[in-house]
Amino acid sequence: MATARVVPNDPRNPSSDLWATLPSGDKPAKVGTTHVFYQSPEELTTLTSLGGDFAKETGNARRETVRKAVGSAVKAIRGIEGVKNVKIDASQDAHASAVAAILANYSFTLKTTPPSRFNPNLKEPIPEKLTFSPEQPSKEWDEGVLTAEAQNFARTLMEMPANLMTPTIFCQRVQAAFEGIPNVEIFVRDEEWAEKKNMNTFLSVTHGTSEPAKFLEIHYTGASKDAQPLAFVGKGITFDSGGISLKPGNGMKLMRGDMGGAATVVSSALAIAKLKLPVNLITMTPLTENMPGPSATKPGDIVYAMNGKSVEVDNTDAEGRLVLADAIYYASTEYKPHTLIDVATLTGACVTALGEIYSGVFTNSDKLWSTLDAAGKVEHDRFWRLPLDEEYGPQIYSSNADLQNTGGSPAGSATAALFLKAFVDGVEGVDGADPKIDWAHIDIAGSMEVTRATPYMGTGMSGRPVRALVEYVKSLKQ
């Protein structure tokens, strides 16, 4: 079994004698250009370029260059038969090197030849083809590995077809992932529990499916028990057909990933718990399918949310905000967090506005926005702030109810965020006082998927914004 070594180098100032074996015209200047050298059948070295401008780069730009270089090298090594162990020169940035290696090595398939490690019928787990280690062990490397593995867990949850990732299976997979991790409690609530809580907007989405809905809660106590918690809420539609307002069939299979909000918040919580970050975190995900069954909610139906507001269902394909509404109200009233962040594959309008490069953020707090923005830049898992403005309100006011769940095409992501705001308890200050809670809604409808591969991310579900959320929590002053 061969051993590979990855060496990122600045071609203008090479630290490896192997660069000298290249003709001068072949010395790579572009970031991620790789050359593989076979010292023996059992040993090879992959040089990967950091680009000619690397010496001038600082901060986040330098960190992203390292990711691109290491990711490119790992992708080159993956195709070489017999390579098993990979040593990485992580001296330029250990965290970024680890993240790039783990993410670049990920590839989802359920093909049986060769056997897939994602096959749910496996009796024994199949290990990764490549194992990675740094030439100089460090805490930063270990933290990068945990964070990237959490993002890959989110990618797997999102990639699984809907028949293999029902609300019940989702909960089982999450419980298995958290097994043995200290300071964690997991609660799997059922529909009867939700009925007792008057979660009627959540339950309205469940009426068309025969799959039992679930409400998953993860409690992580990393600080003193009396410390005010942070809350994550994730949209968990394990398959979205659109309900009675049926989506077009072309591309509908992508809607297996409509639980991307749930996948990313539970995966972020997994990394936070494994890293033992000093924070109290409540994570919750309302989980259901959205199907056009005989009992499905119909356009024009009016339901009363947990907070008592009446909601007219204008379009059953705008179901994400319905399940989130009750979850957000429950989280903000039951646990009274200092900050609540919800994540959802919510609107096609956000795809149109931002594509897959940025995740959209709506927030009532400049401070929260600043912290999220900085965290996203550190991990190149970036956010873009969009307007949370009451002047969009008339688009979602109904003549028959307090609110309706769509506001038409104009500013569709903004009206969706404004709808959610109505269910965040304490989101606005009274008589000039500061709000009781900092809230951010993150729309990942575009960033949920990678359609153009990058040096360290293949095409498919992205698992974003796991790394940014973990970095955000790391940056909090406890």
Sequence and secondary structure as in RCSB ss.txt:
>XXXX:A:sequence
MATARVVPNDPRNPSSDLWATLPSGDKPAKVGTTHVFYQSPEELTTLTSLGGDFAKETGNARRETVRKAVGSAVK
AIRGIEGVKNVKIDASQDAHASAVAAILANYSFTLKTTPPSRFNPNLKEPIPEKLTFSPEQPSKEWDEGVLTAEA
QNFARTLMEMPANLMTPTIFCQRVQAAFEGIPNVEIFVRDEEWAEKKNMNTFLSVTHGTSEPAKFLEIHYTGASK
DAQPLAFVGKGITFDSGGISLKPGNGMKLMRGDMGGAATVVSSALAIAKLKLPVNLITMTPLTENMPGPSATKPG
DIVYAMNGKSVEVDNTDAEGRLVLADAIYYASTEYKPHTLIDVATLTGACVTALGEIYSGVFTNSDKLWSTLDAA
GKVEHDRFWRLPLDEEYGPQIYSSNADLQNTGGSPAGSATAALFLKAFVDGVEGVDGADPKIDWAHIDIAGSMEV
TRATPYMGTGMSGRPVRALVEYVKSLKQ
>XXXX:A:secstr
 EEEEEEEE TTS  SGGGGGS GGG   STT EEEEEEETTEEEEEEE  TTGGG  HHHHHHHHHHHHHHHHH
HHHTSTTEEEEEE  SS HHHHHHHHHHHT      TTTT TT TT SS    S EEEESS  HHHHHHHHHHHH
HHHHHHHHHS GGGS HHHHHHHHHHHHTT TTEEEEEE HHHHHHTT HHHHHHHTT SS  EEEEEEEE S T
TS  EEEEE EEEEE  TTS   STTGGGGGGTTHHHHHHHHHHHHHHHTT S EEEEEEEEEEE   TT   TT
 EEE TTS EEE S TT  HHHHHHHHHHHHHHHS  SEEEEEE   HHHHHHHTTT EEEEES HHHHHHHHHH
HHHTT  EEE    GGGGGGG  SSSSEES   STTHHHHHHHHHHTTSTT S STT   SSEEEEEE TTTTEE
SS BTTB SEE  TTHHHHHHHHHHS  
